[in-house]
Amino acid sequence: MWDETAANRAAYDRATQELSQLTDINQYFAWFNRGTAMVKLQDYGGAAQAYDQAFALYQTLPEDTRPFRMVWYQTGPYQAYYYTGRYQDVVNLANLTLSLANHPGLEESNYWRAMGLVAIGKRDEAITDLRLTLKIHPNFEPSLQELQQLGVN
């Protein structure tokens, strides 16, 4: 029988073990994987610290080897920063991610930026982002729910 919690703990343990064995980009992936496992285990504080380590290491990698698309598809860092009250970090990460994209089709990044913006009191900017997500992905449920929560049709 599948035990998701056990699987996430195993992923956390493996990533933690790999931290001392790997270097460079592989160590970046180990830190990122550790953060992802911690998000799934709802340890958002630990996850945020792991992502901080991953992103600090990312800055030391040669530009042509940086996996800049990671946050296009994995939203763990947004969740970790958001659920630890690091709303400006959510906005900053989304801004960086969107600036590296050559297309506007990253509804998750726009959504999380909107969530950060709402939390820091920039409601109108958040609504703009939420509406953009719906242009990219009509009926994107998280954006529809947040717009409803904000009282916007």
N, C-alpha and C positions, 0 to 999 in steps of 0.2 A: 504494500500500500504506500502511495506517495505521501511523503511528509514534507511540505514546503518549508516549514521552519527548520527542520533538520538539514534540508538541502541548502538553505541560506546560511546556516551556521557552518556547514562544511565549506561553502564558498568563502566565508569570512576567514575560517581557519587556514584554508589554502592560501588566500591572498596574504594573510599575515605572515605565514611561513615564507612565502616568496619574497617578501620585502627585504629580507637579509641575504637572499641568494641572487637577486637580480640587480641590474644596473640600467641606467639610461632609460630608453623608452619602455623597456620591459618593466622596470620598476615603476614608471608612471602608470602603466596598465595595472600593476598590482595594487597601487594606492587607489586607483579609480575603482577597481573591482572590490576592494575592501569597503570603500564608501557605498557602492551599490548594494553590497550584501547588508551593510548596516542600515541603509534606508529600508530595505525589505524587512529587516528585523525591528524597524521603528526606533532605532537608536540614532536619531537625527543629529544630536550633538557630536557623537563619534563619527558619524558619516561626514558632517561638515569639516571636521578636523582632517579626515582622510582625504577629502577632495581638496582641501587647502594644500596638503602635502603634494598631491598629484599636480595641481596647477602651479605650485612653486617649482616643481621639477620640470614641468612642461616648458616654463620660461627658459630653462637651461638647454633645452634640446635644439639642435640645428633646425632652422625654420623649415627646411625642405623635408624634415622627418616628423614634424609635429602633426599629430592626428586631430586636425582642427574640426573634423566632422563628428567627433564623439558626442557632443551635446546636441547635434542635430537629431539624434535618434535615441539618446538616453537622457532622461530628465531627472535622474537621481540627484545631481548637484542642485538643481532648482528646488527640489523638495527638501533637501537637507538644509539649505540656507533659509528657505521660507519658514519651515517648521521650527527653526531656532531663532526666528525673529530677525534674521539678517536680510531684511527686505532690500536694502540698497545693493547688497551683493547679488541678489536675484536680478535686479535691474541691470547692474553692471555686466553680469555674465551674459544675459540675454542681448544686451547691446553689442558686446564683443562677438558673440555667436552670429548675430544677424549681420554684423559688419563684414564678417568673413565669408558669408554666403553670397553667391552670385545670383541668387533668385529669392523671391519673397515667400517661397513655399514652406516656411518653417513655423507652422501654426503653434506648435508646442512652445517654441521660444517666445513668440508673440504673446501667447496665453500667460506664460509665467512672468514675463515682463509686466503684463497688465496686473497680475496678482500682486507683484511687488509694488507697482505704482499705486494701487488701491490702498495698500497697507501704509504707504508713506504720505497718503493724502492727495495724490494726483489723480483724482477720479476721472477728469475729462480725458487725460492722456490714456488712462487705462481703457476707457470706453472705446477710444479710437483703435487701440490695439485689439480689443475683443472683436470689434466689428471687422477688422482686417482678417482675423483668424477665420471668420465666417465667409469672407470672400475667397480665401484660400481653400477652406474645407467647410462647405455648407453643412449646417446641422452639427458642427463640432460641439458635442454635448457639454464639455466643461465651460466653454465660452457662453453657450446659451444659458447655462445655470447661473454663471456669474453675472451676466447682464440682467437676468431676472432678479437676482439678489440685490443688484444695484437699482432696481426699479426702472430699467430701460427696456424698451421693446425692440 
